[in-house]
Amino acid sequence: MNRRTLPALTALATATVLLLSACGEPSEQDEKIPEMGESSSKASASASQSEKGEAIDRPEMKFPTDFKITFDWQEPSDPDAAAALGDAENYIKAIHYGIIKQDPEDAAYKFYIEPSSQAHAYAKGQIQQYVDGGWSLKGELRNTDAKVVEGKAARTQVVTFCQDETKAFGKDVKTGKEVSGSADDPKDLHYSVTVLMRESEKIDGYWRAVSIEGEQGAAGCV
């Protein structure tokens, strides 16, 4: 296994993901907020139906002391852009939380995706890769230089940022030891990541990921 914490992003970089032209409206089922703690077992608490984004009962994610995920950027002045960026951050964080928990059905990432979307499949597949390999995470994953632009479809925002994996490593779940291996080129540990976010029709300030793509070794992120 290489040191990169997102092994599937390389494949995404070669795929065509129509982020800027995503269309279609979420169904009534899609508009339901996942219950907190929901995975293969029943939920232990329910999410708030408040209209204010800051009052939404979002999943709590606590990471172990040997892994740190940071987001170094300023919040946009536009309220929609700021809310979309905040939940894109939560989506990325939730994927890594699922890896730490070793649960491909973890409730945290499900809270931040539109069901059956490409972002849903990516998050679940990403976590499953680590579970199948017997790996977790250690070190620090840095995310910087976020930009947010309004998408072409209604209630969408496109979030782009840089991800630096040079200080993040795989960890053997059983032994706790760092998984050996390194990237062929240091540039391979830097990505430009783009996430399409869409706001709920019914819940103000609640944004969920629709799709994600990554460009490995992007010039602006190396």
NUVEXMAR-117790 format. One record per residue: x, y, z of N, C-alpha, C in turn; residue number from 1. Coordinates in Angstrom, 2 decimals, always signed. Example, Ala and Ser with C-alpha at 12.3 -4.5 7.8 and 13.67 -1.06 7.14 Angstrom:
BEGIN
+13.19, -5.69, +7.80, +12.30, -4.50, +7.80, +13.20, -3.30, +7.80, 1
+12.85, -2.25, +7.08, +13.67, -1.06, +7.14, +12.90, +0.03, +7.87, 2
This chain:
BEGIN
+0.85, -1.20, +0.00, +0.00, +0.00, +0.00, +0.87, +1.24, +0.00, 1
+0.56, +2.20, -0.81, +1.27, +3.46, -0.81, +0.85, +4.32, +0.37, 2
+1.58, +5.42, +0.57, +1.31, +6.28, +1.70, +0.04, +7.09, +1.53, 3
-0.46, +7.20, +0.32, -1.60, +8.07, +0.10, -2.80, +7.57, +0.88, 4
-3.55, +8.50, +1.49, -4.69, +8.14, +2.32, -5.96, +7.98, +1.51, 5
-5.95, +8.40, +0.25, -7.13, +8.26, -0.59, -6.77, +7.48, -1.84, 6
-6.59, +6.18, -1.75, -6.10, +5.41, -2.88, -7.01, +5.43, -4.08, 7
-8.28, +5.70, -3.90, -9.20, +5.67, -5.04, -9.23, +6.98, -5.82, 8
-8.63, +8.02, -5.31, -8.69, +9.30, -6.00, -7.98, +9.27, -7.34, 9
-6.97, +8.43, -7.47, -6.27, +8.33, -8.74, -7.23, +7.87, -9.84, 10
-8.05, +6.91, -9.52, -9.03, +6.43, -10.49, -10.06, +7.50, -10.81, 11
-10.45, +8.26, -9.80, -11.41, +9.32, -10.03, -10.86, +10.39, -10.95, 12
-9.56, +10.60, -10.90, -8.95, +11.64, -11.71, -9.09, +11.35, -13.20, 13
-9.23, +10.09, -13.56, -9.34, +9.72, -14.97, -10.79, +9.55, -15.41, 14
-11.70, +9.71, -14.46, -13.12, +9.55, -14.78, -13.73, +10.90, -15.12, 15
-14.82, +10.86, -15.86, -15.54, +12.08, -16.19, -16.70, +12.23, -15.23, 16
-16.63, +13.25, -14.38, -17.69, +13.51, -13.42, -18.26, +14.88, -13.74, 17
-19.54, +14.93, -14.08, -20.15, +16.18, -14.54, -20.55, +17.04, -13.35, 18
-19.54, +17.59, -12.68, -19.79, +18.35, -11.47, -20.56, +19.64, -11.74, 19
-20.16, +20.37, -12.74, -20.72, +21.69, -12.96, -22.09, +21.65, -13.61, 20
-22.45, +20.53, -14.19, -23.73, +20.45, -14.88, -24.67, +19.43, -14.26, 21
-24.40, +19.03, -13.02, -25.27, +18.04, -12.37, -26.69, +18.56, -12.30, 22
-27.62, +17.70, -12.58, -29.01, +18.13, -12.61, -29.87, +17.10, -11.91, 23
-31.18, +17.38, -11.88, -32.09, +16.47, -11.21, -32.34, +16.93, -9.79, 24
-33.49, +16.65, -9.30, -33.87, +17.05, -7.97, -33.92, +15.84, -7.05, 25
-33.52, +15.99, -5.78, -33.58, +14.88, -4.85, -35.02, +14.47, -4.61, 26
-35.20, +13.17, -4.45, -36.55, +12.67, -4.19, -36.94, +12.96, -2.76, 27
-38.20, +12.69, -2.43, -38.66, +12.89, -1.06, -37.86, +12.02, -0.11, 28
-37.49, +10.83, -0.55, -36.70, +9.94, +0.29, -35.32, +10.54, +0.51, 29
-34.74, +11.16, -0.52, -33.43, +11.77, -0.39, -33.43, +12.91, +0.60, 30
-34.59, +13.55, +0.81, -34.66, +14.71, +1.67, -34.71, +14.35, +3.15, 31
-34.81, +13.07, +3.46, -34.80, +12.66, +4.86, -33.40, +12.73, +5.43, 32
-33.26, +13.28, +6.62, -31.96, +13.32, +7.27, -31.68, +11.96, +7.89, 33
-30.51, +11.36, +7.63, -30.18, +10.08, +8.26, -30.17, +10.21, +9.78, 34
-30.56, +9.15, +10.44, -30.55, +9.18, +11.89, -29.14, +9.02, +12.43, 35
-28.85, +9.72, +13.50, -27.52, +9.72, +14.07, -27.17, +8.34, +14.61, 36
-25.94, +7.90, +14.35, -25.49, +6.61, +14.83, -25.98, +5.47, +13.98, 37
-26.67, +5.78, +12.89, -27.25, +4.72, +12.05, -26.16, +4.05, +11.23, 38
-26.10, +2.75, +11.29, -25.19, +1.97, +10.44, -25.90, +0.66, +10.19, 39
-25.28, -0.44, +10.58, -25.96, -1.72, +10.44, -26.94, -1.95, +11.58, 40
-26.84, -1.12, +12.61, -27.76, -1.22, +13.73, -28.71, -0.02, +13.73, 41
-29.68, -0.02, +14.63, -30.64, +1.06, +14.67, -29.99, +2.33, +15.20, 42
-30.57, +3.46, +14.82, -30.03, +4.75, +15.24, -30.27, +4.96, +16.72, 43
-29.37, +5.71, +17.34, -29.50, +5.98, +18.76, -30.11, +7.34, +19.04, 44
-30.08, +8.22, +18.04, -30.67, +9.54, +18.21, -31.04, +10.08, +16.85, 45
-31.95, +11.05, +16.80, -32.39, +11.57, +15.51, -31.86, +12.97, +15.28, 46
-31.77, +13.37, +14.00, -31.27, +14.68, +13.65, -32.37, +15.72, +13.79, 47
-31.96, +16.93, +14.07, -32.90, +18.03, +14.22, -33.51, +18.40, +12.88, 48
-34.76, +18.85, +12.88, -35.41, +19.31, +11.67, -35.40, +20.84, +11.61, 49
-34.54, +21.46, +12.38, -34.46, +22.92, +12.40, -34.15, +23.48, +11.03, 50
-34.69, +24.68, +10.77, -34.45, +25.32, +9.48, -33.08, +26.00, +9.43, 51
-32.47, +26.20, +10.54, -31.17, +26.87, +10.59, -30.05, +25.83, +10.54, 52
-29.11, +26.03, +9.61, -28.03, +25.07, +9.44, -27.24, +24.81, +10.70, 53
-27.00, +25.88, +11.48, -26.17, +25.70, +12.67, -26.88, +24.90, +13.75, 54
-28.20, +24.76, +13.65, -28.95, +24.02, +14.66, -29.16, +22.56, +14.28, 55
-28.70, +22.15, +13.10, -28.84, +20.76, +12.67, -27.98, +19.86, +13.56, 56
-28.55, +18.78, +13.99, -27.86, +17.85, +14.89, -26.92, +16.95, +14.07, 57
-25.74, +17.45, +13.79, -24.78, +16.73, +12.95, -24.03, +15.65, +13.74, 58
-23.54, +14.64, +13.05, -22.80, +13.58, +13.74, -21.53, +14.11, +14.41, 59
-21.23, +13.59, +15.55, -19.98, +13.93, +16.23, -18.88, +12.98, +15.74, 60
-17.73, +13.55, +15.40, -16.61, +12.74, +14.92, -15.37, +13.06, +15.75, 61
-14.89, +12.08, +16.49, -13.68, +12.24, +17.29, -12.61, +11.29, +16.78, 62
-11.45, +11.84, +16.46, -10.36, +11.05, +15.90, -9.35, +10.68, +16.98, 63
-8.65, +9.56, +16.81, -7.61, +9.17, +17.76, -6.44, +10.16, +17.71, 64
-5.63, +10.13, +18.72, -4.54, +11.11, +18.83, -3.46, +10.94, +17.76, 65
-3.39, +9.76, +17.12, -2.33, +9.55, +16.13, -2.75, +9.91, +14.72, 66
-3.98, +10.45, +14.56, -4.40, +10.91, +13.23, -5.07, +12.27, +13.35, 67
-4.68, +13.16, +12.45, -5.19, +14.52, +12.46, -5.58, +14.92, +11.04, 68
-6.76, +15.48, +10.87, -7.19, +16.00, +9.58, -7.49, +17.48, +9.74, 69
-6.81, +18.32, +8.96, -6.92, +19.76, +9.13, -7.46, +20.42, +7.87, 70
-8.15, +21.54, +8.06, -8.72, +22.32, +6.97, -8.30, +23.76, +7.17, 71
-7.33, +24.19, +6.40, -6.74, +25.51, +6.57, -7.25, +26.45, +5.47, 72
-8.37, +27.09, +5.74, -8.91, +28.05, +4.79, -9.87, +29.00, +5.49, 73
-10.18, +30.09, +4.80, -11.09, +31.09, +5.35, -12.51, +30.81, +4.87, 74
-13.44, +31.12, +5.72, -14.84, +30.92, +5.37, -15.30, +32.00, +4.39, 75
-15.97, +31.63, +3.31, -16.47, +32.62, +2.35, -17.48, +33.56, +3.00, 76
-17.59, +34.76, +2.47, -18.55, +35.73, +3.01, -19.98, +35.40, +2.61, 77
-20.15, +34.74, +1.46, -21.48, +34.35, +1.02, -22.01, +33.21, +1.89, 78
-23.19, +33.35, +2.47, -23.72, +32.33, +3.39, -23.86, +30.95, +2.75, 79
-24.35, +30.88, +1.51, -24.52, +29.58, +0.85, -23.17, +28.93, +0.59, 80
-22.20, +29.72, +0.12, -20.87, +29.18, -0.14, -20.22, +28.68, +1.14, 81
-20.40, +29.45, +2.22, -19.83, +29.06, +3.50, -20.44, +27.77, +4.02, 82
-21.76, +27.64, +3.89, -22.44, +26.44, +4.36, -22.05, +25.22, +3.53, 83
-21.97, +25.40, +2.21, -21.58, +24.30, +1.33, -20.15, +23.86, +1.63, 84
-19.26, +24.82, +1.85, -17.87, +24.49, +2.18, -17.81, +23.74, +3.50, 85
-18.58, +24.18, +4.48, -18.57, +23.52, +5.78, -19.00, +22.08, +5.71, 86
-20.02, +21.79, +4.91, -20.48, +20.41, +4.82, -19.63, +19.58, +3.85, 87
-18.95, +20.22, +2.90, -17.96, +19.49, +2.09, -16.80, +19.06, +2.99, 88
-16.40, +19.94, +3.88, -15.37, +19.60, +4.87, -15.84, +18.42, +5.73, 89
-17.09, +18.48, +6.16, -17.63, +17.39, +6.97, -17.67, +16.07, +6.20, 90
-17.98, +16.15, +4.92, -18.02, +14.94, +4.08, -16.64, +14.29, +4.01, 91
-15.61, +15.09, +3.74, -14.25, +14.57, +3.67, -13.83, +14.00, +5.03, 92
-14.16, +14.72, +6.07, -13.82, +14.26, +7.42, -14.53, +12.94, +7.74, 93
-15.79, +12.84, +7.31, -16.58, +11.65, +7.62, -16.06, +10.40, +6.92, 94
-15.51, +10.56, +5.71, -14.91, +9.41, +5.02, -13.77, +8.85, +5.86, 95
-12.92, +9.73, +6.34, -11.77, +9.28, +7.13, -12.19, +8.77, +8.50, 96
-13.28, +9.31, +9.02, -13.82, +8.80, +10.28, -14.32, +7.37, +10.09, 97
-14.95, +7.11, +8.95, -15.40, +5.75, +8.65, -14.24, +4.78, +8.54, 98
-13.12, +5.26, +7.98, -11.92, +4.42, +7.89, -11.40, +4.11, +9.29, 99
-11.33, +5.12, +10.13, -10.88, +4.92, +11.51, -11.79, +3.93, +12.24, 100
-13.09, +4.05, +12.04, -14.04, +3.15, +12.70, -14.12, +1.79, +12.02, 101
-13.55, +1.69, +10.80, -13.59, +0.44, +10.04, -15.03, +0.02, +9.76, 102
-15.85, +0.99, +9.34, -17.26, +0.72, +9.12, -17.72, +1.34, +7.79, 103
-17.85, +0.53, +6.73, -18.31, +1.03, +5.43, -19.75, +1.53, +5.44, 104
-20.48, +1.25, +6.53, -21.86, +1.71, +6.64, -22.00, +2.79, +7.72, 105
-20.92, +3.43, +8.05, -20.94, +4.42, +9.13, -21.93, +5.55, +8.85, 106
-22.60, +6.01, +9.90, -23.65, +7.02, +9.75, -23.10, +8.40, +9.40, 107
-21.88, +8.70, +9.80, -21.36, +10.06, +9.60, -21.28, +10.42, +8.12, 108
-20.67, +9.56, +7.29, -20.57, +9.91, +5.88, -21.94, +9.88, +5.20, 109
-22.82, +9.00, +5.67, -24.15, +8.93, +5.09, -24.95, +10.20, +5.34, 110
-24.62, +10.89, +6.42, -25.29, +12.15, +6.74, -24.96, +13.22, +5.71, 111
-23.78, +13.11, +5.10, -23.31, +14.17, +4.21, -23.30, +13.79, +2.73, 112
-24.07, +12.78, +2.35, -24.16, +12.41, +0.94, -25.62, +12.32, +0.52, 113
-25.88, +12.55, -0.77, -27.19, +12.22, -1.31, -27.19, +10.71, -1.55, 114
-28.18, +10.00, -1.04, -28.22, +8.54, -1.20, -28.13, +8.12, -2.66, 115
-27.38, +7.06, -2.90, -27.20, +6.46, -4.23, -26.44, +7.37, -5.20, 116
-25.81, +8.41, -4.70, -25.03, +9.30, -5.56, -23.62, +8.74, -5.76, 117
-22.88, +9.36, -6.68, -21.49, +8.98, -6.89, -20.67, +9.24, -5.62, 118
-20.98, +10.33, -4.91, -20.29, +10.64, -3.66, -20.54, +9.58, -2.61, 119
-21.74, +9.00, -2.63, -22.09, +7.90, -1.73, -21.24, +6.67, -2.04, 120
-21.22, +6.29, -3.32, -20.46, +5.10, -3.73, -18.97, +5.27, -3.45, 121
-18.45, +6.47, -3.68, -17.03, +6.72, -3.43, -16.68, +6.57, -1.96, 122
-17.48, +7.20, -1.10, -17.20, +7.15, +0.34, -17.22, +5.71, +0.86, 123
-18.27, +4.98, +0.48, -18.37, +3.59, +0.94, -17.24, +2.74, +0.40, 124
-16.92, +2.91, -0.89, -15.84, +2.13, -1.49, -14.49, +2.46, -0.89, 125
-14.28, +3.73, -0.57, -13.02, +4.16, +0.03, -12.81, +3.47, +1.38, 126
-13.85, +3.50, +2.20, -13.76, +2.88, +3.52, -13.58, +1.37, +3.38, 127
-14.31, +0.78, +2.45, -14.23, -0.67, +2.25, -12.83, -1.12, +1.87, 128
-12.13, -0.31, +1.05, -10.76, -0.65, +0.67, -9.85, -0.78, +1.89, 129
-10.01, +0.12, +2.83, -9.18, +0.08, +4.03, -9.56, -1.10, +4.93, 130
-10.85, -1.35, +5.05, -11.31, -2.49, +5.85, -10.78, -3.80, +5.27, 131
-10.90, -3.95, +3.95, -10.43, -5.17, +3.28, -8.92, -5.34, +3.42, 132
-8.20, -4.23, +3.42, -6.74, -4.31, +3.52, -6.23, -4.43, +4.95, 133
-7.14, -4.24, +5.92, -6.72, -4.28, +7.33, -5.95, -3.03, +7.73, 134
-6.27, -1.89, +7.09, -5.55, -0.65, +7.32, -6.43, +0.40, +7.98, 135
-5.79, +1.24, +8.75, -6.42, +2.44, +9.27, -5.53, +3.62, +8.85, 136
-5.53, +4.70, +9.64, -4.78, +5.90, +9.27, -3.98, +6.43, +10.45, 137
-2.88, +7.10, +10.13, -2.11, +7.83, +11.13, -1.45, +9.02, +10.44, 138
-0.97, +9.97, +11.24, -0.32, +11.14, +10.68, -1.28, +12.30, +10.53, 139
-1.00, +13.16, +9.55, -1.82, +14.36, +9.33, -2.18, +14.51, +7.86, 140
-3.44, +14.72, +7.60, -3.93, +14.99, +6.25, -4.35, +16.46, +6.19, 141
-3.65, +17.25, +5.35, -3.90, +18.69, +5.29, -4.72, +19.05, +4.05, 142
-5.72, +19.89, +4.26, -6.57, +20.40, +3.19, -6.49, +21.92, +3.18, 143
-6.18, +22.51, +2.04, -5.94, +23.94, +1.97, -6.55, +24.55, +0.71, 144
-6.50, +25.89, +0.64, -6.83, +26.66, -0.57, -8.20, +26.34, -1.15, 145
-9.21, +26.39, -0.31, -10.56, +26.10, -0.78, -11.14, +27.25, -1.59, 146
-11.87, +26.88, -2.63, -12.60, +27.84, -3.46, -14.00, +27.29, -3.68, 147
-14.98, +28.18, -3.68, -16.37, +27.77, -3.85, -17.01, +28.63, -4.94, 148
-17.62, +27.98, -5.93, -18.35, +28.70, -6.98, -19.74, +28.11, -7.10, 149
-20.68, +28.93, -7.51, -22.05, +28.46, -7.67, -22.14, +27.48, -8.83, 150
-22.83, +26.38, -8.61, -23.01, +25.40, -9.66, -24.08, +25.82, -10.66, 151
-24.16, +25.12, -11.77, -25.15, +25.44, -12.80, -26.55, +24.97, -12.43, 152
-26.63, +23.88, -11.67, -27.94, +23.39, -11.25, -28.41, +24.15, -10.02, 153
-29.72, +24.15, -9.80, -30.30, +24.85, -8.67, -29.75, +24.33, -7.35, 154
-29.50, +25.24, -6.43, -29.07, +24.93, -5.06, -27.77, +24.14, -5.01, 155
-26.87, +24.36, -5.95, -25.59, +23.65, -5.93, -24.42, +24.62, -5.80, 156
-23.37, +24.14, -5.18, -22.11, +24.86, -5.06, -20.99, +23.87, -5.36, 157
-19.96, +24.32, -6.06, -18.83, +23.47, -6.40, -17.64, +23.88, -5.52, 158
-17.17, +22.96, -4.71, -16.08, +23.21, -3.77, -14.81, +22.55, -4.29, 159
-13.75, +23.33, -4.42, -12.45, +22.81, -4.86, -11.39, +23.17, -3.83, 160
-10.50, +22.22, -3.54, -9.44, +22.48, -2.57, -8.25, +21.56, -2.84, 161
-7.14, +21.87, -2.19, -5.93, +21.04, -2.31, -5.83, +20.10, -1.11, 162
-5.32, +18.91, -1.39, -5.13, +17.92, -0.32, -3.68, +17.44, -0.34, 163
-3.04, +17.52, +0.81, -1.63, +17.17, +0.96, -1.53, +15.92, +1.84, 164
-1.04, +14.83, +1.23, -0.95, +13.55, +1.95, +0.48, +13.19, +2.35, 165
+1.39, +14.14, +2.26, +2.80, +13.83, +2.52, +3.07, +13.41, +3.96, 166
+2.19, +13.82, +4.88, +2.40, +13.47, +6.29, +1.33, +12.50, +6.80, 167
+0.58, +11.90, +5.87, -0.45, +10.93, +6.25, -0.04, +9.54, +5.78, 168
-0.33, +8.54, +6.60, +0.15, +7.19, +6.33, -0.92, +6.15, +6.63, 169
-0.76, +4.98, +6.03, -1.58, +3.85, +6.38, -1.06, +3.22, +7.67, 170
-1.96, +2.57, +8.41, -1.58, +1.91, +9.66, -2.22, +0.54, +9.71, 171
-1.44, -0.47, +10.04, -1.97, -1.81, +10.19, -2.88, -1.85, +11.42, 172
-4.13, -2.27, +11.21, -5.11, -2.25, +12.28, -4.71, -3.16, +13.44, 173
-4.15, -4.31, +13.14, -3.81, -5.28, +14.20, -2.56, -4.89, +14.98, 174
-1.54, -4.40, +14.27, -0.27, -4.12, +14.95, -0.09, -2.65, +15.32, 175
-0.82, -1.78, +14.64, -0.66, -0.35, +14.88, +0.54, +0.25, +14.18, 176
+1.28, -0.60, +13.44, +2.49, -0.12, +12.77, +2.16, +0.55, +11.44, 177
+3.01, +1.50, +11.06, +2.85, +2.19, +9.79, +3.03, +1.20, +8.64, 178
+2.15, +1.30, +7.65, +2.23, +0.42, +6.49, +3.32, +0.95, +5.57, 179
+4.22, +0.07, +5.18, +5.36, +0.48, +4.37, +4.92, +0.82, +2.95, 180
+5.78, +1.57, +2.27, +5.49, +1.94, +0.88, +5.57, +3.44, +0.71, 181
+5.80, +3.89, -0.49, +5.87, +5.31, -0.77, +5.43, +5.57, -2.20, 182
+5.08, +6.80, -2.47, +4.66, +7.17, -3.82, +5.87, +7.17, -4.75, 183
+5.62, +6.88, -6.02, +6.70, +6.90, -7.01, +7.23, +8.31, -7.22, 184
+6.35, +9.29, -7.10, +6.71, +10.69, -7.30, +6.06, +11.49, -6.18, 185
+6.81, +12.39, -5.51, +6.22, +13.19, -4.43, +4.95, +13.93, -4.85, 186
+4.85, +14.27, -6.14, +3.67, +14.97, -6.63, +2.41, +14.11, -6.48, 187
+2.60, +12.77, -6.44, +1.47, +11.87, -6.34, +0.75, +11.98, -4.99, 188
+1.36, +12.66, -4.03, +0.78, +12.82, -2.71, +0.05, +14.14, -2.57, 189
-0.13, +14.84, -3.68, -0.87, +16.10, -3.70, -2.02, +15.99, -4.69, 190
-3.19, +16.45, -4.28, -4.38, +16.38, -5.13, -5.10, +17.72, -5.17, 191
-5.79, +17.95, -6.26, -6.84, +18.95, -6.31, -8.14, +18.17, -6.25, 192
-8.97, +18.47, -5.27, -10.22, +17.73, -5.06, -11.41, +18.66, -5.31, 193
-12.39, +18.16, -6.02, -13.61, +18.92, -6.31, -14.82, +18.14, -5.87, 194
-15.67, +18.80, -5.08, -16.88, +18.16, -4.57, -18.09, +19.00, -4.95, 195
-19.06, +18.39, -5.56, -20.31, +19.07, -5.86, -21.26, +18.89, -4.67, 196
-21.72, +20.02, -4.13, -22.62, +20.00, -2.98, -23.99, +20.55, -3.39, 197
-25.05, +19.95, -2.84, -26.39, +20.44, -3.12, -27.14, +20.64, -1.81, 198
-27.85, +21.75, -1.70, -28.59, +22.06, -0.48, -29.93, +21.35, -0.47, 199
-30.34, +20.93, +0.70, -31.65, +20.34, +0.87, -32.74, +21.36, +0.53, 200
-33.81, +20.89, -0.08, -34.95, +21.76, -0.36, -35.71, +22.11, +0.91, 201
-35.68, +21.21, +1.88, -36.53, +21.36, +3.06, -35.79, +21.89, +4.29, 202
-34.47, +21.76, +4.30, -33.71, +22.11, +5.51, -32.65, +23.14, +5.17, 203
-32.84, +24.34, +5.65, -31.92, +25.44, +5.38, -30.54, +25.14, +5.93, 204
-29.52, +25.35, +5.13, -28.15, +25.21, +5.61, -27.64, +23.79, +5.67, 205
-28.39, +22.84, +5.12, -27.98, +21.44, +5.12, -27.57, +21.06, +3.69, 206
-26.26, +20.82, +3.49, -25.71, +20.53, +2.17, -25.14, +19.12, +2.16, 207
-25.31, +18.44, +1.02, -24.81, +17.07, +0.91, -24.03, +16.88, -0.39, 208
-23.06, +16.01, -0.34, -22.20, +15.75, -1.50, -22.95, +14.93, -2.54, 209
-22.81, +15.34, -3.79, -23.40, +14.62, -4.92, -22.33, +13.84, -5.67, 210
-21.17, +14.46, -5.88, -20.08, +13.79, -6.59, -18.74, +14.37, -6.17, 211
-17.68, +13.61, -6.44, -16.33, +14.01, -6.07, -15.37, +13.55, -7.16, 212
-14.37, +14.36, -7.44, -13.32, +13.95, -8.36, -12.00, +14.53, -7.87, 213
-10.89, +13.94, -8.29, -9.59, +14.42, -7.86, -8.58, +14.39, -8.99, 214
-7.71, +15.39, -8.99, -6.62, +15.43, -9.96, -5.30, +15.26, -9.21, 215
-4.62, +14.17, -9.46, -3.37, +13.88, -8.78, -2.25, +14.73, -9.35, 216
-1.43, +15.31, -8.46, -0.29, +16.11, -8.90, -0.69, +17.40, -9.60, 217
-1.85, +17.94, -9.27, -2.32, +19.17, -9.89, -1.32, +20.31, -9.63, 218
-1.04, +21.07, -10.66, +0.00, +22.10, -10.58, -0.27, +23.11, -9.46, 219
-1.51, +23.46, -9.25, -1.83, +24.44, -8.24, -1.78, +23.92, -6.82, 220
-1.54, +22.64, -6.65, -1.55, +22.04, -5.30, -0.23, +21.41, -4.91, 221
+0.78, +21.51, -5.76, +2.08, +20.89, -5.47, +3.03, +21.94, -4.92, 222
